[in-house]
Amino acid sequence: MAGAGVSSPSKPTRLRATVWRRLEGLGAIYLQNSAAALPASVQAERALRTSRHDILSLAGSAVLLNRRWSVGRR
């Protein structure tokens, strides 16, 4: 599972829409307004890194997370 926490600047609004569409196209599930979870894949990681770069270049903030789930283990 891959995830992102983003806070993009309110202007330009096209950046927010671009990031949202990019993540939605990869199957993202939004956990909150600025937190999304995606199935782990090379394509998702590439899109997250691109989105992070775009957001940081406009003085926003972004955190990328990667999590492997272990089910039934103690």
Buried (B, 14 or more C-beta within 10 A) or exposed (E): EBBBBBEBEEEEEEBBEBBBEBBEEBEBEEEEEBBBBBEBEEEBBEBBEEBBEBBEEEEBEBEBEEEEEEEEEE
